[in-house]
Amino acid sequence: MGVGGATVGGGVGGIKVETPGGATAGRVTGGVGVAGDSGAAVRGGSVSGAQGARGGSIANVSRGYADTAGNRAGGSVTAARGRNGYTAVNARGGYGSGGTGQIGSIRGVRGPGGNAITAGRGASFVNGQFVGGRSWSAVNGAFTRWNAFTPGWIGRYPGAWWPGKWAVWGSAWAMATWPYASGYCGCSGEPMYYDYGGNVAYEDGQVYVDDQPVATAEEYYQQADQIAESGADPTNEEWMPLGVFAIVADENQTQTDKVVQLAINRDGVIRGNYQDMLTEQVTPVEGAVDKETQRVSLKLEGNDQLVVDTGLYNLTNDEAPVLVHFGPDKQEGRLFIRLKQPDEPAADGTDASTTQPAP
């Protein structure tokens, strides 16, 4: 079967749809059950492709297998070409039994002018969280300013934000797992991982989330600004730490001189500090989480244009993609790398060192 210029064969339960406007879509799914010496096993998968009437196309191969021991390996490969000539390929691995295993992804993007960009990273997936990775290990290994955001530190920066009360035992460096952070501020549902350039993409002035158009670029910026402004006047002064993050512009970056410390209250208001360690300047951070979309938006005190976009689930992981809006018409990706202060417990009272690799 030809779908969007691709040929698909060997499937069970195939379907092809062609709209009056000229768009086509196809999908093949299959499931096979076998019984061997070690018992039954099931393998399921899907292949799908689509071509829009205006020239965009996408193909996806996904799923994995499960056996009677509970082992599962899921993965996907996606290729897409936009109307403007950009092509992208993404391959992502899966995880094994008990929710523990290895997650990895590698991405390649080629622009219409022939320029190619590739990026890959690996990280463990433990108890619903992405843990560690090459960037995490490198940045933590090079970091030395572990005394920042402590009671002694605040005395040197009188304009910095400081919590009225920590909601849990610990300090600004403590991390919060997704179940604890989401329950604390009332975010429900499955966690949403905002991967900018992946499941959140800009094309022709439109923003797509999971391949669905959600807003224009200007509207998306305005939404971020409104979310951040909604946290302007907190009434609850009990704060749960989300942790301290290094800010890097490239996944291969091994050192940083810019860090951000964040905390959240039960109303979903976010506060913290941004510190440029070269200039020793500290700027308070204000923002909030939208509890329906789990989208987090942050602003620096005194800067009305710049808005940082990410997700609450992102901030419970060791590597958090973020999108920096410099205004309605300019956006750049960054990566927050969690800085784990030695022997710092998690915000839910567990020992964070049991779920994260040592620096």
KEFIVEX-827568 format. One record per atom (N, C-alpha, C, O): x, y, z; residue in three letters. Coordinates in pm, whole numbers, plus 50000, padded with zeros to 5 digits. Layout:
# KEFIVEX-827568
XYZALA;...
//
This chain:
# KEFIVEX-827568
500864988050000MET;500005000050000MET;500885012350000MET;501835013050078MET;500615022149916GLY;501355034449913GLY;500675044949999GLY;499475047449985GLY;501435051250089VAL;500865061350178VAL;501795073350180VAL;502935072350224VAL;501295084950133GLY;502115097050139GLY;503435095550067GLY;504425101650108GLY;503485087349961GLY;504725085249890GLY;505535073749945GLY;506605070849892GLY;505055067050050ALA;505755055750110ALA;504985043050080ALA;503785043350053ALA;505685031650086THR;505045018750064THR;505065010850194THR;506105010050259THR;503955005150232VAL;503814997750356VAL;503314983850323VAL;502364982550245VAL;503914973550380GLY;503454959950355GLY;503584951450479GLY;504234955250576GLY;502954939750474GLY;503084930150582GLY;502294933650705GLY;502664929450815GLY;501214941150694GLY;500464945350811GLY;499124938350820GLY;498664932150724GLY;498524939650936VAL;497184934350961VAL;496304945951000VAL;496714954351081VAL;495114946850945GLY;494204957650981GLY;494614970750920GLY;494694980850991GLY;494874971050788GLY;495324983250723GLY;494164992150684GLY;493044987550662GLY;494455005250675ILE;493415014650635ILE;494075026350563ILE;495175030650598ILE;493375031450461LYS;493855043150389LYS;492685052550370LYS;491575048350335LYS;492935065550394VAL;491885075550381VAL;492385086650290VAL;493515091350306VAL;491575090650196GLU;491895101950109GLU;490755111950118GLU;489595108550093GLU;491085124450154THR;490065134650170THR;489795141550038THR;490605140749946THR;488635148450026PRO;488325155749903PRO;489355166349870PRO;489545169749753PRO;490035171549972GLY;491035181949948GLY;492355176649899GLY;493255184549868GLY;492505163349892GLY;493735157649839GLY;494685152249942GLY;495725146949905GLY;494365153350072ALA;495225147850175ALA;494995132850186ALA;493865128150169ALA;496055125150215THR;495945110850232THR;496565106650363THR;497525112850411THR;496015096050422ALA;496575090650545ALA;496375075650544ALA;495375070550494ALA;497335068450601GLY;497225054050607GLY;497805048750735GLY;498685054950794GLY;497325037150779ARG;497815031150901ARG;497705016050890ARG;496705010850840ARG;498735008950937VAL;498724994450943VAL;499044990451086VAL;500054994751141VAL;498194982151147THR;498454977351282THR;498464962251283THR;497844955851197THR;499144956651377GLY;499204942151383GLY;499444937051522GLY;500014944051606GLY;499014924951546GLY;499284918351673GLY;499464903551647GLY;498664897551575GLY;500484897551704VAL;500784883451681VAL;500954876651815VAL;501714881551899VAL;500274865651838GLY;500444858051961GLY;501114844851932GLY;500704837851839GLY;502134841152010VAL;502834828551991VAL;503034822052126VAL;503074828852229VAL;503174809052127ALA;503464801652249ALA;504744793752227ALA;504814785452136ALA;505744796252311GLY;507004789152300GLY;507284781552427GLY;506404779752511GLY;508534776952441ASP;508914769352558ASP;508754777252686ASP;508454771552791ASP;508954790452679SER;508894798752799SER;507534805152819SER;507364813252910SER;506544801552737GLY;505214807152753GLY;504824815852637GLY;505514816452535GLY;503704822852655ALA;503164830952546ALA;503844844452539ALA;504314849752640ALA;503894849952423ALA;504434863352403ALA;503544870452303ALA;502934864152218ALA;503484883452314VAL;502654891552225VAL;503514902652168VAL;504274909152240VAL;503374904652042ARG;504084915651977ARG;503064924151904ARG;502254918951828ARG;503084937051926GLY;502154946151859GLY;502914957751798GLY;503994961251845GLY;502364963551696GLY;503064974751636GLY;502174981951538GLY;501064977551509GLY;502664993151487SER;501895000551388SER;502825007951295SER;503925011951333SER;502375009751174VAL;503065017951075VAL;502035027551020VAL;500955023250978VAL;502335040351018SER;501365049850967SER;502065060550885SER;503245063350904SER;501315066350793GLY;501865076850710GLY;500765086250666GLY;499605082350656GLY;501135098450639ALA;500145108150594ALA;500825118550506ALA;501985122050526ALA;500065123450408GLN;500545134150323GLN;499445144550312GLN;498315141450274GLN;499775156850346GLY;498795167550339GLY;498615172750197GLY;499495171150113GLY;497485178850174ALA;497185184250041ALA;498155195150002ALA;498345197949884ALA;498785201650106ARG;499685212850078ARG;501145208950079ARG;502025217550075ARG;501425195750085GLY;502805191450062GLY;503515185550180GLY;504565179350161GLY;503025186850303GLY;503715180950417GLY;503485166050423GLY;502445161250377GLY;504435158450477SER;504255144050489SER;504925139150616SER;505875145250666SER;504415127850668ILE;504965122050790ILE;504765107150788ILE;503745102350738ILE;505715099550842ALA;505585085150855ALA;506065081150993ALA;507005087151046ALA;505425070951052ASN;505775066851187ASN;505695051751200ASN;504765045451152ASN;506705045951267VAL;506705031851304VAL;506845031351455VAL;507775037251510VAL;505925024351525SER;505975024851671SER;505585011551733SER;505165002151666SER;505735011151865ARG;505395000151955ARG;506564990351968ARG;507654992751916ARG;506304979152039GLY;507344969552068GLY;506734956152099GLY;505884951352024GLY;507154949752210TYR;506634936652242TYR;506564935052393TYR;507184942452468TYR;505774924952435ALA;505694921452576ALA;505714906352588ALA;505174899352503ALA;506344901352694ASP;506324886952717ASP;505734883952853ASP;505384893152928ASP;505634871252887THR;504964867453011THR;505744871453134THR;505184871553244THR;507014874853119ALA;507814879253234ALA;507594893953265ALA;508114899053364ALA;506814900753181GLY;506554914953205GLY;507554924153141GLY;507494936253161GLY;508484918553063ASN;509464927052996ASN;508824933652875ASN;508064927252802ASN;509134946252855ARG;508544953452742ARG;509584962652682ARG;510314969452753ARG;509644962752552ALA;510544971952483ALA;509734979852383ALA;509284974252283ALA;509534992552407GLY;508755000852317GLY;509665010852248GLY;510685014852305GLY;509325014752130GLY;510155024352060GLY;509425029951941GLY;508365024851904GLY;509965040351881SER;509325045851763SER;510355052451675SER;511405057051721SER;510055052751548VAL;510845060051450VAL;509885068751371VAL;508905063751317VAL;510155081651363THR;509265090851293THR;510075098951193THR;511165103751223THR;509535100351074ALA;510135108850971ALA;509085118550922ALA;507935114650901ALA;509465131050904ALA;508485141050860ALA;509155151050768ALA;510345153950780ALA;508355156250675ARG;508835167150589ARG;507775177850586ARG;506615175150554ARG;508165190150620GLY;507235201250619GLY;507125207850483GLY;507925205250393GLY;506125216250468ARG;505905223150341ARG;507055232250305ARG;507295235050187ARG;507795237150408ASN;508875246550381ASN;510185239650346ASN;511205246250331ASN;510175226250333GLY;511365219250288GLY;512185212850397GLY;513145205750366GLY;511845214950523TYR;512595208750631TYR;512195194050646TYR;511025190650633TYR;513155185450671THR;512885171450701THR;513485168150836THR;514505173650875THR;512835158950906ALA;513335155051038ALA;513105140251059ALA;512105134651014ALA;514025133951128VAL;513905119951165VAL;514205118851313VAL;515175124651361VAL;513375111451386ASN;513595109351529ASN;513435094651561ASN;512435088551521ASN;514385088951632ALA;514305075151678ALA;514395075151830ALA;515295081351888ALA;513465068051895ARG;513425067952041ARG;513285053652091ARG;512465046052040ARG;514095050152189GLY;514045036852248GLY;512965035852353GLY;512235045452377GLY;512865024352416GLY;511825022052515GLY;512375018252650GLY;513495021952684GLY;511575010852728TYR;512005007252862TYR;511584993052894TYR;510744987252826TYR;512174987552999GLY;511974973553031GLY;511014971453145GLY;510194980053175GLY;511124960053209SER;510164955953311SER;510244965053432SER;511304970553463SER;509124966653501GLY;509084974453624GLY;509224989353601GLY;509394996853697GLY;509134993753477GLY;509265008053451GLY;510695012953456GLY;510925025053457GLY;511665003853458THR;513065007753468THR;513795002853346THR;513584991453304THR;514645010853288GLY;515395006653172GLY;516125018353112GLY;516465027953182GLY;516375017752986GLN;517135028052919GLN;516275035052816GLN;515605028652735GLN;516305048252819ILE;515625056352719ILE;516715063552641ILE;517655068852699ILE;516585063852511GLY;517525071352431GLY;516835077052310GLY;515845071552263GLY;517345087952259SER;516775093152136SER;517875099352053SER;518865104352106SER;517695098951924ILE;518625105751835ILE;517795112451727ILE;516855106551674ILE;518145124551695ARG;517325132551605ARG;518205138751498ARG;519305143451526ARG;517705138551376GLY;518385145351268GLY;517435154751197GLY;516285151151173GLY;517895166751162VAL;517075176451093VAL;517855182050976VAL;519025185750991VAL;517245182550859ARG;517885188450742ARG;517025199750690ARG;515835197850665ARG;517615211250674GLY;516895222750623GLY;516845222950472GLY;517545215250407GLY;516025231750415PRO;515875232150269PRO;517165235950198PRO;517345232750080PRO;518075242750270GLY;519355246250209GLY;520375235350218GLY;521495237050170GLY;520035223850277GLY;520955212550285GLY;521705211750417GLY;522435202050439GLY;521545221750506ASN;522245221150633ASN;521645210250722ASN;520425208750727ASN;522485202750791ALA;522015191650874ALA;522425193851018ALA;523535198251047ALA;521515190551108ILE;521785191551251ILE;521385178251313ILE;520295173251285ILE;522235172351396THR;521885159951464THR;522135161551613THR;523055168651654THR;521325155151693ALA;521495155551838ALA;521035142351895ALA;520025136751851ALA;521755137251991GLY;521355124852055GLY;521705125352203GLY;522665131852242GLY;520905118352285ARG;521225117652427ARG;520615104952483ARG;519635099752430ARG;521185100152590GLY;520665088352655GLY;520405091352801GLY;521115099352862GLY;519375085052859ALA;519055087252999ALA;518305075153052ALA;517565068652979ALA;518495072253180SER;517735061653242SER;516305066353268SER;516065078253287SER;515385057053267PHE;513985060053297PHE;513615051853420PHE;513475039653412PHE;513465058553534VAL;513255051853661VAL;512015057453729VAL;511925069453754VAL;511065048653759ASN;509855052653831ASN;509175064853767ASN;508745074053837ASN;509085064753635GLY;508375075453566GLY;509165088053543GLY;508585098153503GLY;510485088053566GLN;511285100053548GLN;512485097153457GLN;513045086153461GLN;512865106953375PHE;514125106353303PHE;515225110353401PHE;515165121153460PHE;516225101853419VAL;517245104153521VAL;518615104553455VAL;518985095453381VAL;519355115053482GLY;520735115953438GLY;520875117653288GLY;520005123453223GLY;521965112453235GLY;522285114353095GLY;523665120653083GLY;524255124853183GLY;524185121152961ARG;525535126152940ARG;525665140852981ARG;526625144653047ARG;524685149052939SER;524765163252973SER;524685165253123SER;525415173453180SER;523805157853188TRP;523635158953333TRP;524945155853405TRP;525355163353494TRP;525585144953368SER;526815140853434SER;527935150953413SER;528685154153505SER;528055156053289ALA;529125165453259ALA;528955178653333ALA;529915183853391ALA;527735184253331VAL;527505197153395VAL;527645196053546VAL;528245204853609VAL;527095185553606ASN;527225183753750ASN;528685181653791ASN;529105186353896ASN;529435174553708GLY;530845172053740GLY;531685184553739GLY;532705185253809GLY;531275194653659ALA;532065206953649ALA;531595217853745ALA;532295227853764ALA;530415216253805PHE;529835226853888PHE;530475226954027PHE;530775216354083PHE;530695238954083THR;531355240154214THR;530625249154313THR;530975249454430THR;529605256454268ARG;528975266554354ARG;527825260654436ARG;526695265354428ARG;528125250354513TRP;527085243254586TRP;526555250954706TRP;525565246754767TRP;527185262154741ASN;526695270054855ASN;525635280254814ASN;525125287554899ASN;525295280854687ALA;524275290554641ALA;522895286654693ALA;522635274954720ALA;522025296554706PHE;520625294754745PHE;520455288254883PHE;519525280554907PHE;521385291454971THR;521355286955110THR;521115299155199THR;521195310455150THR;520825297155329PRO;520655308655417PRO;521845318155418PRO;521665330355428PRO;523045312955408GLY;524215321655403GLY;524295329455273GLY;524765340855272GLY;523855323455164TRP;523895329855032TRP;522945341755027TRP;523295352154971TRP;521735340455084ILE;520735350955071ILE;521195363855135ILE;520785374655093ILE;522045362955236GLY;522535375055302GLY;523375383755210GLY;523485395755234GLY;523965378055107ARG;524795385755013ARG;523975391754899ARG;524485400154825ARG;522725387554885TYR;521875392354775TYR;520525396554833TYR;519545389154821TYR;520465408254894PRO;519235412454965PRO;518015413954874PRO;516895413954925PRO;518195415354744GLY;517045416654654GLY;516515403354604GLY;515525403054531GLY;517165392354643ALA;516765379254594ALA;515475374554662ALA;515135379054771ALA;514775365354595TRP;513565359554654TRP;513945349054756TRP;514925341754739TRP;513165348354865TRP;513385338154967TRP;512025333555017TRP;511145341955037TRP;511815320555038PRO;510485315555076PRO;510085319655217PRO;510925321155305PRO;508775321455236GLY;508295323655371GLY;508475311255455GLY;508815311955574GLY;508255299455392LYS;508405286755462LYS;508555275655359LYS;507845275455258LYS;509475266355385TRP;509555254455301TRP;508465244755343TRP;508255242555462TRP;507775238955246ALA;506675229755275ALA;507175216255322ALA;506435208755385ALA;508425212955292VAL;509015200155329VAL;510385202655389VAL;510975213355373VAL;510875192655458TRP;512245193855508TRP;513195194155390TRP;513015186655293TRP;514185202355396GLY;515155202855288GLY;515555217055259GLY;515545225555348GLY;515915219755136SER;516385232955097SER;516005235454951SER;515315227454889SER;516485246554899ALA;516185250054761ALA;516695239654662ALA;516215238954549ALA;517665231654703TRP;518275221854613TRP;517485208854603TRP;517765200754515TRP;516515206754689ALA;515775194154687ALA;514985192854557ALA;514525202754501ALA;514835180554509MET;514075178154387MET;512705172554423MET;512525166654530MET;511745174354334ALA;510395168954353ALA;510075159254240ALA;510255162654123ALA;509625147354273THR;509185137854171THR;507835142354116THR;507135150354178THR;507475137153997TRP;506225141153934TRP;505005138054021TRP;504165146954037TRP;504845126154076PRO;503635123754158PRO;503505133754273PRO;502405138254304PRO;504615137054336TYR;504545146154450TYR;504285160454405TYR;503445167354464TYR;504985165054302ALA;504805178854255ALA;503415181054199ALA;502785191254227ALA;502915171654119SER;501595173254058SER;500495172754163SER;499535180454156SER;500625163754261GLY;499635162954366GLY;499655175154457GLY;498615179454506GLY;500825180654478TYR;500975192154567TYR;500235204454516TYR;499595211654593TYR;500315206754384CYS;499695218954329CYS;498405216054252CYS;497815225254195CYS;497955203554249GLY;496665200554189GLY;496665198554039GLY;495645200953975GLY;497785194253980CYS;497815190753837CYS;497465176053823CYS;498125167453883CYS;496445172953746SER;496005159153732SER;496285154053591SER;496665161653502SER;496085141053574GLY;496265135153442GLY;497665130053420GLY;498525131253507GLY;497895124353302GLU;499205119253266GLU;500175130853247GLU;499785141453200GLU;501445128953283PRO;502415139853267PRO;502655143253121PRO;502705134353035PRO;502805155953093MET;503055160952958MET;504505165752952MET;504905174653027MET;505285159752861TYR;506685163552844TYR;506785172952724TYR;506555168752611TYR;507115185452748TYR;507215195352642TYR;508625194752582TYR;509585199352643TYR;508715189052463ASP;509995187452393ASP;509995196652272ASP;509425193252168ASP;510625208252285TYR;510565218552182TYR;511425214652063TYR;512625211952076TYR;510785214451946GLY;511415209151828GLY;511045194551807GLY;511325188751702GLY;510415188451910GLY;509925174751901GLY;508415174851894GLY;507835176651787GLY;507755172752011ASN;506295172652009ASN;505695186552013ASN;504475188151998ASN;506515196752033VAL;506085210752021VAL;506935217251912VAL;508145218351926VAL;506285221451804ALA;507045226251688ALA;506385238551627ALA;505165240251633ALA;507205246951568TYR;506755258851496TYR;506915256251346TYR;507945251251301TYR;505875259851269GLU;505975259051123GLU;505065269351061GLU;503855269651086GLU;505655277950978ASP;504895288050904ASP;504035296650997ASP;502885299650966ASP;504605300351111GLY;503885309051204GLY;502845302151289GLY;502105308651363GLY;502775288751279GLN;501805280951355GLN;502535272151455GLN;503625267151426GLN;501955270151573VAL;502535261351674VAL;501735248351676VAL;500505248451684VAL;502455237151669TYR;501855223851671TYR;502275216651799TYR;503455216751835TYR;501325210351867VAL;501605201851981VAL;501085187951949VAL;499895186251922VAL;501975178151951ASP;501625164451910ASP;500975164451772ASP;499975157651749ASP;501555172351680ASP;501145173051540ASP;499795179851519ASP;499255179451409ASP;499235185951623GLN;497975192851611GLN;498175207951625GLN;498855212251718GLN;497625216051536PRO;497775230651549PRO;497025235551672PRO;495855232351691PRO;497705243351756VAL;497095248151881VAL;497005263251889VAL;496165268551961VAL;497875270451815ALA;497875285051823ALA;498845290551720ALA;499705283251670ALA;498695303351688THR;499725309951611THR;500915312551703THR;500795311551825THR;502055315951644ALA;503245318751725ALA;502985330251821ALA;503425329851937ALA;502275340651774GLU;501985351951861GLU;501015348051973GLU;501185352252087GLU;500015339951940GLU;499065335452042GLU;499745326752146GLU;499435327652265GLU;500675318352102TYR;501375309652195TYR;502225317852292TYR;502315314652411TYR;502835328252240TYR;503605337352325TYR;502685344452425TYR;503025345552543TYR;501545349152378GLN;500605356052466GLN;500085346752576GLN;499895350952690GLN;499845334152541GLN;499435324452640GLN;500495322752749GLN;500185322452868GLN;501745321752707ALA;502845320452803ALA;502915332652895ALA;503095331353016ALA;502765344452836ASP;502795356752914ASP;501665357053017ASP;501875361053131ASP;500475352852977GLN;499325352753068GLN;499505342753181GLN;499125345453295GLN;500075331053150ILE;500315321153256ILE;501305326753357ILE;501095325453478ILE;502375332853309ALA;503375338553400ALA;502765349553486ALA;503025350253606ALA;501955358153425GLU;501345369253499GLU;500325364453601GLU;500055371453699GLU;499745352653579SER;498745347653673SER;499345344553810SER;498615343053908SER;500665343653817GLY;501315341053944GLY;501875353454010GLY;502765352554094GLY;501375365153972ALA;501955377654020ALA;501755380154168ALA;502615386054233ALA;500635375854224ASP;500305379154363ASP;499965366554443ASP;498795363454462ASP;500975359354491PRO;500695347154567PRO;500095350354704PRO;500465360154769PRO;499165341954745THR;498565343354878THR;499035332354973THR;498835333255094THR;499645322054919ASN;500155310954999ASN;501675311855002ASN;502325311054897ASN;502255313555119GLU;503695315355130GLU;504415302855180GLU;505475303755241GLU;503825291155154GLU;504495278555183GLU;504925272555051GLU;504105270554962GLU;506215269555036TRP;506785266254907TRP;507455252654907TRP;508155248955002TRP;507245245254799MET;507925232654778MET;509025234554674MET;508745239554565MET;510265230854705PRO;511345232754608PRO;511205223754486PRO;510875211954498PRO;511455229654370LEU;511565221854247LEU;513015218954212LEU;513305210054132LEU;513925226554274GLY;515345223754255GLY;516105235254193GLY;515565246154172GLY;517365232654164VAL;518275242254102VAL;518735236453970VAL;519095224653963VAL;518735244653866PHE;519055239953732PHE;520125248653667PHE;520075260953675PHE;521085242253603ALA;522005249353514ALA;521295251853383ALA;520475243653340ALA;521585262953319ILE;520985266453190ILE;522035264853082ILE;523075271453086ILE;521785256152985VAL;522735254152877VAL;522035256452744VAL;520835253952729VAL;522805261152648ALA;522255264052515ALA;522445252352419ALA;521845252152312ALA;523285242652458ASP;523605231552369ASP;523745218852452ASP;524305219152561ASP;523225207652401GLU;523295195052474GLU;524715190452500GLU;524955182652592GLU;525675195252420ASN;527065191352436ASN;527825200552531ASN;529005198352557ASN;527165210652583GLN;527805219952676GLN;528085212952808GLN;527225205752859GLN;529285214952862THR;529675207852985THR;529785217053106THR;529925212053217THR;529725230153088GLN;529815239553199GLN;528785250653180GLN;528315253053069GLN;528455257353289THR;527515268353281THR;527855278953383THR;528435275953487THR;527505291253353ASP;527645302053451ASP;526285308353480ASP;526205318953542ASP;525215301753433LYS;523855306853455LYS;523005295853518LYS;522915284753464LYS;522385298853631VAL;521585288953701VAL;520255295153743VAL;520145307353756VAL;519255286653764VAL;517955291253810VAL;517475281953921VAL;517605269753912VAL;516925287954025GLN;516365280554138GLN;514865283054141GLN;514435294554131GLN;514055272254156LEU;512615273554144LEU;511905266454259LEU;512395256454312LEU;510735271754297ALA;509865265554397ALA;508425268454358ALA;508155277854284ALA;507495260254408ILE;506085261554373ILE;505235260854499ILE;505575253754594ILE;504105268154501ASN;503175266854613ASN;501935258954570ASN;501835254854454ASN;501005256754662ARG;499845248354633ARG;498905254554529ARG;498105247454469ARG;498995267554509ASP;498165274254409ASP;498765273354269ASP;498165278054172ASP;499955267454258GLY;500605266554128GLY;501435278654092GLY;501895279953979GLY;501645287754188VAL;502505299354167VAL;503955295054183VAL;504275287054271VAL;504825300254099ILE;506245296654101ILE;507085308954132ILE;506835319854080ILE;508065306954217ARG;509025317454251ARG;510435311554250ARG;510615299354255ARG;511415320354244GLY;512785315654248GLY;513745326754214GLY;513415338554222GLY;514955322854176ASN;516015332354144ASN;516805327654023ASN;517055315654006ASN;517195337253941TYR;518125334753830TYR;519435341453866TYR;519455353253903TYR;520545334053857GLN;521835339853890GLN;522825338253776GLN;523055327153727GLN;523415349553735ASP;524535349553642ASP;525795349553728ASP;526105359553792ASP;526505338553729MET;527625337253819MET;528885344253770MET;529855345453845MET;528875348953647LEU;530005357153600LEU;529895371453653LEU;530885377353695LEU;528695376853649THR;528485390553695THR;528035391153840THR;527995401953900THR;527695379553898GLU;527175378554036GLU;525825385654051GLU;525445389454162GLU;525115387453941GLN;523805393753947GLN;522725383353971GLN;522715372753907GLN;521805386254064VAL;520685377454096VAL;519385384654064VAL;519175396054108VAL;518505378253988THR;517225384053950THR;516105374753994THR;516125362953959THR;515115379754071PRO;513985371254110PRO;513195366353987PRO;513105373353886PRO;512645354353999VAL;511845348053894VAL;510405346853942VAL;510155343054056VAL;509455350153853GLU;508035348953884GLU;507355340853776GLU;507755341453659GLU;506325333253812GLY;505615325453711GLY;504545316953773GLY;504165318753889GLY;504065307353695ALA;502985298553740ALA;502895286653647ALA;503515286353541ALA;502105276753690VAL;501765265353606VAL;500285265853573VAL;499465268453661VAL;499945263453446ASP;498555261853407ASP;498165247453439ASP;498715238153379ASP;497235245553532LYS;496955232153583LYS;496285223153480LYS;496335210953493LYS;495655228853380GLU;494995220653277GLU;495995215153178GLU;495945203353145GLU;496915223653130THR;497895219453030THR;499225215353091THR;500065209553022THR;499435218153221GLN;500695215753292GLN;501825224453238GLN;502995221953265GLN;501475234553163ARG;502475243453102ARG;502945253553205ARG;502135259953272ARG;504255255153218VAL;504875264453311VAL;505465276153233VAL;506155274153133VAL;505195288253279SER;505765300253217SER;506405308853325SER;505845310653433SER;507585314153295LEU;508385321653391LEU;508845334853331LEU;509085335753211LEU;508965344953417LYS;509485358053375LYS;510515362653476LYS;510455359353594LYS;511475370553427LEU;512465376753514LEU;511955390253559LEU;511405397853478LEU;512115393253685GLU;511675406153738GLU;512315417553659GLU;513535417853642GLU;511495426853613GLY;512005438353538GLY;512115436153389GLY;512525445353318GLY;511765424453338ASN;511845421553194ASN;510465416953148ASN;510075405553173ASN;509725425753081ASP;508365422653040ASP;508275414552911ASP;507235408552884ASP;509345414352832GLN;509285407652702GLN;509655392952710GLN;508995384552648GLN;510695389652786LEU;511235376152787LEU;510345367052872LEU;510035370152987LEU;509935355652814VAL;509135345652885VAL;509755331952859VAL;510075328652745VAL;509915324252964VAL;510455310652953VAL;509305300752963VAL;508495301353056VAL;509225291552867ASP;508155281652857ASP;508715267752885ASP;509775264252833ASP;508025259852966THR;508385245852984THR;507165238653041THR;506045243853031THR;507345226953099GLY;506235219653160GLY;506585215653302GLY;507765214553336GLY;505575213653384LEU;505845209653523LEU;506545196153527LEU;507465194153605LEU;506095186753442TYR;506775173753438TYR;508235175353397TYR;509105168553450TYR;508505184453302ASN;509895187053264ASN;510745190253386ASN;511865185353400ASN;510185198553476LEU;510945203453591LEU;511105193053701LEU;511785195653801LEU;510495181353686THR;510725170453780THR;511755160553727THR;512045150553792THR;512305163253609ASN;513315154753548ASN;514695161153561ASN;514825172853597ASN;515715153353531ASP;517075158453541ASP;517465167253423ASP;518345175753436ASP;516825165353308GLU;517085173653191GLU;515745178653139GLU;514905170753096GLU;515545191753141ALA;514245197653108ALA;514385206952988ALA;514985217553001ALA;513835203352872PRO;513805212852760PRO;512955225052795PRO;511895223652857PRO;513405236752757VAL;512645249052776VAL;512695257152647VAL;513605255452565VAL;511725266052631LEU;511675275052516LEU;511715289252568LEU;510865293152649LEU;512675297052522VAL;512805310952565VAL;512205319952458VAL;512695320452345VAL;511125326952493HIS;510505336652403HIS;511165350252429HIS;511095355552540HIS;511815355852327PHE;512385369252339PHE;511365379852294PHE;511675391752290PHE;510185375252262GLY;509095383552214GLY;508185374752131GLY;508435362752121GLY;507145380252070PRO;506215372051992PRO;506845365451870PRO;506345355251823PRO;507945371151818ASP;508475366551691ASP;509805359351700ASP;510355355451597ASP;510345357551820LYS;511645351051831LYS;511645341351949LYS;511295345052061LYS;512045328951921GLN;512125318652024GLN;513425310852006GLN;513895308851894GLN;513995306552118GLU;515185298052114GLU;515075287452221GLU;514575289952330GLU;515545275552189GLY;515515264652285GLY;516695265152381GLY;517785269452345GLY;516455260752502ARG;517495259152603ARG;517235245952676ARG;516195239652656ARG;518175241852759LEU;518025229852838LEU;518345233052983LEU;519415238453012LEU;517425229853073PHE;517685230653217PHE;518275217253261PHE;517665206753242PHE;519465217753320ILE;520125205753373ILE;520065206353525ILE;520615215653585ILE;519405196653587ARG;519305196753732ARG;520685195553797ARG;521485187053760ARG;520935204353893LEU;522165203753972LEU;521825197054105LEU;521045202254184LEU;522415185654129LYS;522125177954249LYS;523225180354353LYS;524325175054342LYS;522905188454451GLN;523835190854560GLN;524115177654631GLN;523175170154659GLN;525365174654660PRO;525695161954725PRO;524855159654851PRO;524735168454936PRO;524265147654859ASP;523495143254976ASP;522215151154997ASP;521665151055108ASP;521715157854895GLU;520445165154908GLU;519285155554887GLU;519235148854784GLU;518335154654981PRO;517195145654964PRO;516185151154865PRO;516215162954831PRO;515315142454819ALA;514215146754733ALA;513175154154817ALA;513125152654939ALA;512345162254750ALA;511355170354821ALA;510275161854885ALA;509585166554976ALA;510105149254840ASP;509075140754900ASP;509635132555016ASP;508965123555068ASP;510875135755057GLY;511455129055171GLY;512295116755137GLY;512955111255226GLY;512275112355011THR;513095100954972THR;514515105454946THR;514775117454930THR;515415096054943ASP;516815099254919ASP;517025100354769ASP;516945090354698ASP;517295112454720ALA;517435114554575ALA;518605106754518ALA;518615103554399ALA;519605103654601SER;520765096654550SER;520435082454507SER;521225076354435SER;519285076954551THR;518905063554511THR;518275063054373THR;518135052354314THR;517895074654319THR;517255074954189THR;518015083154087THR;517535085453976THR;519215087754124GLN;520005095654031GLN;521455090954035GLN;521955087354142GLN;522135090953921PRO;523555087153921PRO;524385097753991PRO;524025109453992PRO;525485093654047ALA;526375103254114ALA;527045111954011ALA;527295107453899ALA;527365124654046PRO;528055133353950PRO;529395127653911PRO;530115133653831PRO;
//
